[in-house]
Amino acid sequence: MGKLTDLKVKSAKPGVHGDGAGLYLRVKPSNAKSWVLRVQHMGRREDIGLGGYPADLSLGEAREKAARLRKLARAGVDARAERDRAKVRIPTFAEAMLEAHAELSKGSGWSSKTAVDFKKSLNDHVVPRIGNTRIDFVHSDQIIAALSPVWTVKPELAKKLRIRIMQVLQFAKAKRWRTDALPLPREISGGLAKQAPGKNYAAMPFADVPSFVSGELSKQETPGRLALLFTILTAARSGEVRFARWDHINVDAHTWTRPADLMKMKTAHVVTLSEAAVAVLGRAAELYGREGLIFPGATKGKPLSDMTLTRAMRLADRQETVHGFRSAFRDWAAEKMPTVPAMVAEMALAHKVGTATEQAYLRSDLRDMRLSLMNAWGRFVAPSLSPGGSNVVEMSSAAAA
């Protein structure tokens, strides 16, 4: 039981009046009264202002606040910082998400697409369920409730949502809106149904690629069909090809320098171009010019849509994905080019190779070896476009689609 009473507080004269357990009432000569808590933190005494009397805290409220902060101080927590945090309005998940989006998209090197996807996906799937929850009250059970509707139906999206939720929580902790440890991924996945095993991209067997390419070469030349051929010959991702520009190409050096913003890993990469790939570029130059996009879309200055290359596959009555040609190239390199180090093929695919230590010592991008490998791939899949090749097929715009 404290030493002070409501009557003693009201009538207290200027000075310091102890209630016990470190709680004091300070009265100034002007008769202004305020509460102070004295605690020990890291071996030093600290006086922490709790608020005025009676406007901020009554005697009972001062005792409750003092008891809470005193308990934290005994546990080694900075009671003053906790007091200051309590003064800050804690935002909801939706509000914290917007602030995190604004800050992270500005300073973390996000592409515009990443920034848009981050905000839209959380607004569509998470905010409707936990958006009004205070950010310091978001724990594993709330996250599980938000993810459960899409966890098994759209597993890839669900995994991205989990990562983005954790980014918001990490941002909130840095802003001191929450002090609890972040939920562990296994705590979240442990409360959700088991996801089906992931599926690989459907890939054309590499032995079928030459006949497929031969068939495409005999058809009408369109930006989409030439882009598909170039994608196959470079083992590139379709998005990298659709946005490829002539100022990225050095025909004499047989290189295609892809800027970081086109790359999945956000690191610039130099592709070595086979004679067959250069032949496709030459035909694109004759048809569409040597400025801007190499394979232009229907609207001037705009790239091909992401379905254009897939449509070319479907017109050829093939159900595999365009991305699968990367797998076909990798399988061909492993089976038909056994003397070429695996690292060379991985570099050709713009994959990271080796351990961090190996990467630190690897000073070469193995460009000559990659060029030899890509020329061999070009001769295999498109002999008619390669010096010394066979099965010549005329590339003709007059051929039927």
C-alpha positions as CSV (number, residue, x, y, z in Angstrom):
1,M,0.0,0.0,0.0
2,G,1.4,3.4,-1.0
3,K,2.1,6.2,1.5
4,L,0.1,8.8,-0.4
5,T,-3.6,9.2,-0.5
6,D,-5.8,11.3,-2.8
7,L,-6.2,13.9,-0.1
8,K,-2.5,14.1,0.6
9,V,-1.8,14.5,-3.2
10,K,-4.4,17.3,-3.5
11,S,-3.0,19.2,-0.5
12,A,0.7,18.5,-1.1
13,K,3.1,21.5,-0.6
14,P,6.1,22.3,-2.9
15,G,8.8,19.6,-2.6
16,V,9.1,15.8,-3.3
17,H,6.7,13.4,-1.7
18,G,7.3,9.6,-1.9
19,D,4.6,7.1,-2.4
20,G,7.0,4.1,-2.2
21,A,8.6,1.7,-4.6
22,G,10.3,4.5,-6.5
23,L,7.1,6.6,-7.2
24,Y,7.3,10.3,-6.3
25,L,5.1,13.3,-6.5
26,R,7.0,16.5,-7.3
27,V,5.4,19.8,-6.5
28,K,6.8,23.0,-7.9
29,P,6.6,26.4,-6.1
30,S,3.9,27.2,-8.6
31,N,2.0,24.3,-7.2
32,A,2.3,22.4,-10.5
33,K,2.4,18.7,-9.7
34,S,3.9,15.8,-11.7
35,W,4.7,12.1,-11.2
36,V,8.3,10.7,-11.3
37,L,9.5,7.1,-11.2
38,R,13.0,6.3,-10.0
39,V,14.5,3.1,-11.3
40,Q,17.9,1.4,-11.9
41,H,18.9,0.8,-15.5
42,M,22.3,-0.7,-16.4
43,G,23.6,0.1,-12.9
44,R,22.6,3.8,-13.0
45,R,19.7,5.5,-11.3
46,E,17.2,7.2,-13.6
47,D,14.3,9.4,-12.9
48,I,11.5,9.0,-15.4
49,G,8.7,11.5,-15.7
50,L,5.3,9.8,-15.9
51,G,3.0,12.8,-16.4
52,G,1.2,15.6,-14.6
53,Y,-1.4,15.5,-11.8
54,P,-4.3,15.6,-12.2
55,A,-4.5,16.3,-15.9
56,D,-2.5,13.2,-17.0
57,L,-2.5,10.7,-14.2
58,S,-4.5,10.3,-11.0
59,L,-2.7,8.6,-8.0
60,G,-4.1,5.2,-9.0
61,E,-3.1,5.6,-12.7
62,A,0.4,6.7,-11.7
63,R,0.8,3.6,-9.5
64,E,-0.3,1.4,-12.4
65,K,2.0,3.0,-14.9
66,A,4.9,2.9,-12.4
67,A,4.4,-0.7,-11.6
68,R,4.5,-1.6,-15.3
69,L,7.6,0.3,-16.0
70,R,9.3,-0.9,-12.9
71,K,8.7,-4.5,-13.9
72,L,10.3,-3.8,-17.3
73,A,13.3,-2.1,-15.7
74,R,13.9,-5.2,-13.5
75,A,13.9,-7.3,-16.6
76,G,16.6,-5.2,-18.1
77,V,14.3,-3.2,-20.5
78,D,14.9,0.5,-21.0
79,A,11.9,1.8,-19.1
80,R,12.3,5.4,-20.4
81,A,12.3,4.1,-24.0
82,E,9.3,2.0,-23.3
83,R,7.5,5.1,-21.8
84,D,8.4,7.1,-25.0
85,R,7.1,4.3,-27.2
86,A,3.8,4.2,-25.4
87,K,3.4,7.9,-26.3
88,V,3.6,7.0,-30.0
89,R,0.5,6.0,-31.8
90,I,0.9,2.5,-33.0
91,P,-0.4,2.1,-36.6
92,T,-2.5,-0.7,-38.0
93,F,-1.0,-3.3,-40.4
94,A,-2.5,-1.5,-43.3
95,E,-1.0,1.8,-42.2
96,A,2.4,0.3,-41.5
97,M,2.3,-1.5,-44.9
98,L,1.8,1.8,-46.7
99,E,4.7,3.5,-44.8
100,A,6.9,0.4,-45.4
101,H,6.1,0.5,-49.1
102,A,6.9,4.2,-49.4
103,E,10.2,3.8,-47.6
104,L,11.4,0.5,-49.0
105,S,10.5,1.3,-52.6
106,K,12.5,4.5,-52.3
107,G,15.7,3.2,-50.7
108,S,16.1,-0.5,-51.4
109,G,16.6,-0.5,-55.2
110,W,13.2,-2.0,-55.9
111,S,12.1,-1.9,-59.5
112,S,8.8,-0.2,-60.2
113,K,7.2,-3.7,-60.8
114,T,8.4,-5.0,-57.5
115,A,7.0,-1.9,-55.7
116,V,3.6,-2.3,-57.5
117,D,3.4,-6.0,-56.8
118,F,4.3,-5.6,-53.1
119,K,1.5,-3.1,-52.5
120,K,-1.1,-4.7,-54.7
121,S,-0.7,-8.3,-53.4
122,L,-0.9,-7.2,-49.7
123,N,-3.9,-5.0,-50.4
124,D,-5.7,-7.8,-52.3
125,H,-5.0,-10.7,-50.0
126,V,-3.8,-9.5,-46.5
127,V,-5.2,-6.1,-45.7
128,P,-8.9,-7.3,-46.0
129,R,-8.2,-9.8,-43.2
130,I,-5.7,-8.2,-40.8
131,G,-5.4,-4.6,-42.1
132,N,-7.2,-3.1,-39.1
133,T,-5.0,-5.0,-36.6
134,R,-2.5,-3.0,-34.7
135,I,1.0,-3.8,-36.1
136,D,2.3,-4.8,-32.6
137,F,-0.6,-7.3,-32.3
138,V,0.2,-9.1,-35.6
139,H,1.6,-12.5,-34.6
140,S,1.7,-16.0,-36.2
141,D,-2.0,-16.7,-35.8
142,Q,-3.0,-13.5,-37.6
143,I,-0.5,-14.2,-40.4
144,I,-1.8,-17.8,-40.7
145,A,-5.4,-16.5,-41.0
146,A,-4.3,-14.1,-43.8
147,L,-2.4,-16.7,-45.8
148,S,-4.7,-19.7,-45.4
149,P,-7.1,-18.8,-48.3
150,V,-4.3,-18.8,-50.9
151,W,-1.7,-21.1,-49.2
152,T,-2.6,-24.2,-51.2
153,V,-4.5,-22.6,-54.1
154,K,-1.7,-20.2,-55.1
155,P,1.4,-21.4,-53.3
156,E,3.9,-19.2,-55.1
157,L,1.8,-16.1,-54.3
158,A,1.4,-17.2,-50.7
159,K,5.1,-17.5,-50.2
160,K,5.7,-14.1,-51.6
161,L,2.9,-12.7,-49.3
162,R,4.6,-14.3,-46.3
163,I,7.9,-12.6,-47.2
164,R,6.2,-9.3,-47.7
165,I,4.3,-9.5,-44.4
166,M,7.6,-10.2,-42.7
167,Q,9.1,-7.1,-44.4
168,V,6.3,-5.0,-43.0
169,L,6.8,-6.4,-39.5
170,Q,10.6,-5.9,-39.7
171,F,10.0,-2.3,-40.8
172,A,7.6,-1.8,-37.9
173,K,10.2,-3.2,-35.4
174,A,12.8,-0.8,-36.8
175,K,10.3,2.1,-36.2
176,R,9.8,0.8,-32.6
177,W,6.1,0.1,-33.3
178,R,6.6,-3.4,-32.0
179,T,9.1,-5.0,-29.6
180,D,8.2,-8.7,-29.9
181,A,10.5,-11.0,-32.0
182,L,9.3,-11.6,-35.5
183,P,7.4,-14.9,-36.0
184,L,9.6,-17.7,-37.5
185,P,8.6,-19.0,-41.0
186,R,8.3,-22.5,-39.6
187,E,5.8,-21.2,-37.0
188,I,3.6,-19.9,-39.8
189,S,4.0,-22.8,-42.2
190,G,3.4,-25.2,-39.3
191,G,-0.1,-23.8,-38.9
192,L,-1.0,-24.1,-42.5
193,A,-1.9,-27.1,-44.8
194,K,0.9,-28.8,-46.6
195,Q,1.5,-27.3,-50.1
196,A,1.7,-29.5,-53.1
197,P,5.3,-30.1,-54.5
198,G,6.4,-27.3,-56.8
199,K,6.3,-28.0,-60.5
200,N,9.1,-27.4,-63.0
201,Y,8.6,-25.4,-66.2
202,A,7.5,-27.8,-69.0
203,A,10.5,-28.1,-71.2
204,M,10.9,-29.4,-74.8
205,P,13.4,-32.3,-74.9
206,F,16.6,-30.9,-76.4
207,A,16.5,-33.6,-79.1
208,D,13.2,-32.0,-80.4
209,V,14.5,-28.4,-80.5
210,P,16.3,-28.6,-83.9
211,S,13.1,-29.8,-85.8
212,F,11.0,-27.2,-83.9
213,V,13.4,-24.4,-84.9
214,S,13.5,-25.6,-88.5
215,G,9.8,-25.5,-88.6
216,E,9.7,-21.9,-87.2
217,L,12.3,-20.8,-89.8
218,S,10.0,-21.9,-92.6
219,K,7.1,-19.8,-91.4
220,Q,6.3,-16.1,-91.8
221,E,8.7,-13.9,-90.0
222,T,7.0,-11.9,-87.3
223,P,8.6,-10.0,-84.3
224,G,7.2,-12.7,-82.0
225,R,8.6,-15.6,-84.0
226,L,12.0,-14.0,-84.4
227,A,12.0,-13.1,-80.7
228,L,11.2,-16.8,-79.9
229,L,14.1,-18.0,-82.1
230,F,16.5,-15.5,-80.4
231,T,15.3,-16.6,-77.0
232,I,16.1,-20.3,-77.9
233,L,19.5,-19.4,-79.4
234,T,20.6,-17.3,-76.4
235,A,18.9,-19.5,-73.7
236,A,17.6,-16.2,-72.3
237,R,14.4,-15.4,-70.4
238,S,11.6,-14.2,-72.5
239,G,11.3,-10.9,-70.7
240,E,15.0,-10.1,-71.3
241,V,14.4,-10.7,-75.1
242,R,11.2,-8.7,-75.3
243,F,12.9,-5.6,-73.8
244,A,16.2,-6.1,-75.7
245,R,17.3,-2.9,-77.5
246,W,19.8,-2.4,-80.3
247,D,22.0,-0.3,-78.0
248,H,22.6,-3.4,-75.9
249,I,24.1,-5.3,-78.9
250,N,27.6,-5.3,-80.2
251,V,27.5,-7.4,-83.4
252,D,31.2,-7.2,-84.0
253,A,32.0,-8.5,-80.5
254,H,29.1,-11.0,-80.6
255,T,27.8,-9.7,-77.3
256,W,24.5,-8.6,-75.8
257,T,25.0,-6.6,-72.7
258,R,21.8,-6.8,-70.6
259,P,21.5,-4.0,-68.1
260,A,20.7,-4.8,-64.4
261,D,17.1,-3.7,-64.7
262,L,16.4,-6.5,-67.2
263,M,17.9,-9.2,-65.1
264,K,16.2,-11.4,-62.5
265,M,19.3,-11.0,-60.2
266,K,19.4,-7.3,-60.8
267,T,23.0,-7.6,-62.0
268,A,24.2,-6.6,-65.5
269,H,25.1,-9.6,-67.6
270,V,27.0,-10.0,-71.0
271,V,25.5,-12.7,-73.3
272,T,27.8,-14.2,-75.9
273,L,26.0,-14.4,-79.3
274,S,26.3,-17.4,-81.6
275,E,26.5,-16.9,-85.4
276,A,22.9,-18.2,-85.5
277,A,21.8,-15.6,-83.0
278,V,23.5,-12.9,-85.0
279,A,21.7,-14.1,-88.1
280,V,18.4,-13.7,-86.4
281,L,19.4,-10.2,-85.4
282,G,20.4,-9.4,-88.9
283,R,16.9,-10.4,-90.2
284,A,15.3,-8.3,-87.4
285,A,17.4,-5.3,-88.5
286,E,16.3,-5.7,-92.1
287,L,12.6,-5.8,-91.1
288,Y,12.4,-3.4,-88.2
289,G,15.5,-1.2,-88.3
290,R,18.4,-0.9,-85.9
291,E,17.0,1.6,-83.4
292,G,15.1,1.0,-80.2
293,L,13.5,-2.4,-79.5
294,I,15.0,-5.2,-81.5
295,F,11.6,-7.1,-81.6
296,P,9.0,-4.3,-81.5
297,G,5.4,-4.8,-80.4
298,A,2.3,-3.9,-82.4
299,T,2.2,-0.4,-80.8
300,K,5.1,1.7,-81.8
301,G,7.8,2.0,-79.1
302,K,6.1,-0.7,-77.0
303,P,7.6,-4.2,-76.4
304,L,5.9,-7.5,-77.3
305,S,3.4,-8.7,-74.8
306,D,4.4,-11.6,-72.5
307,M,2.0,-13.9,-74.3
308,T,3.4,-13.3,-77.8
309,L,6.1,-15.9,-77.6
310,T,3.8,-18.4,-75.9
311,R,1.3,-17.9,-78.8
312,A,4.0,-18.9,-81.3
313,M,4.5,-22.1,-79.3
314,R,0.8,-22.9,-79.3
315,L,0.5,-22.2,-83.1
316,A,3.2,-24.8,-83.5
317,D,1.0,-27.2,-81.4
318,R,3.5,-27.3,-78.6
319,Q,2.4,-27.1,-75.0
320,E,5.9,-26.5,-73.4
321,T,6.8,-23.2,-71.9
322,V,9.2,-20.7,-73.5
323,H,11.2,-20.7,-70.3
324,G,11.6,-24.5,-70.7
325,F,14.1,-23.9,-73.5
326,R,16.6,-22.8,-70.8
327,S,16.2,-26.3,-69.3
328,A,16.6,-27.9,-72.8
329,F,19.9,-26.0,-73.3
330,R,21.2,-27.0,-69.9
331,D,20.3,-30.7,-70.5
332,W,22.0,-30.5,-73.9
333,A,25.1,-29.0,-72.4
334,A,25.3,-31.7,-69.8
335,E,24.8,-34.6,-72.1
336,K,26.4,-33.5,-75.4
337,M,29.2,-31.2,-74.2
338,P,30.7,-33.2,-71.3
339,T,34.1,-31.7,-71.6
340,V,32.7,-28.2,-71.0
341,P,32.8,-27.3,-67.3
342,A,29.3,-27.0,-65.8
343,M,30.2,-23.5,-64.6
344,V,30.3,-22.3,-68.2
345,A,26.7,-23.4,-68.9
346,E,25.5,-21.9,-65.6
347,M,27.2,-18.6,-66.5
348,A,25.5,-18.7,-70.0
349,L,22.2,-18.9,-68.1
350,A,23.2,-15.9,-65.9
351,H,23.1,-18.1,-62.8
352,K,25.3,-17.5,-59.8
353,V,28.1,-20.1,-59.7
354,G,30.2,-21.4,-56.9
355,T,30.4,-20.6,-53.2
356,A,30.9,-17.0,-51.9
357,T,34.6,-17.8,-51.6
358,E,34.8,-19.2,-55.2
359,Q,33.0,-16.1,-56.5
360,A,35.5,-13.9,-54.8
361,Y,38.4,-15.5,-56.6
362,L,36.7,-15.9,-59.9
363,R,37.9,-12.9,-61.9
364,S,36.9,-14.1,-65.4
365,D,33.4,-14.4,-66.9
366,L,34.7,-17.2,-69.1
367,R,33.5,-15.3,-72.2
368,D,35.5,-17.2,-74.8
369,M,34.3,-20.5,-73.4
370,R,30.7,-19.3,-73.3
371,L,30.9,-18.1,-76.9
372,S,32.2,-21.5,-78.0
373,L,29.4,-23.2,-76.1
374,M,26.7,-21.0,-77.6
375,N,28.1,-21.5,-81.1
376,A,27.9,-25.2,-80.6
377,W,24.3,-24.8,-79.4
378,G,23.5,-22.6,-82.4
379,R,24.9,-25.3,-84.8
380,F,22.8,-28.0,-83.0
381,V,19.5,-26.2,-83.0
382,A,19.8,-24.0,-86.2
383,P,22.5,-25.5,-88.5
384,S,21.0,-23.5,-91.4
385,L,22.0,-20.2,-89.6
386,S,25.5,-21.4,-88.6
387,P,28.7,-21.5,-90.7
388,G,29.3,-25.1,-91.7
389,G,25.7,-26.0,-90.8
390,S,23.4,-28.2,-92.8
391,N,19.7,-28.7,-93.4
392,V,19.5,-25.2,-95.0
393,V,16.2,-23.5,-94.5
394,E,15.5,-20.2,-96.1
395,M,14.2,-17.5,-93.8
396,S,11.4,-16.0,-95.8
397,S,8.7,-13.5,-95.0
398,A,6.7,-15.0,-97.8
399,A,6.4,-18.4,-96.2
400,A,3.0,-19.2,-94.7
401,A,2.4,-18.7,-91.0
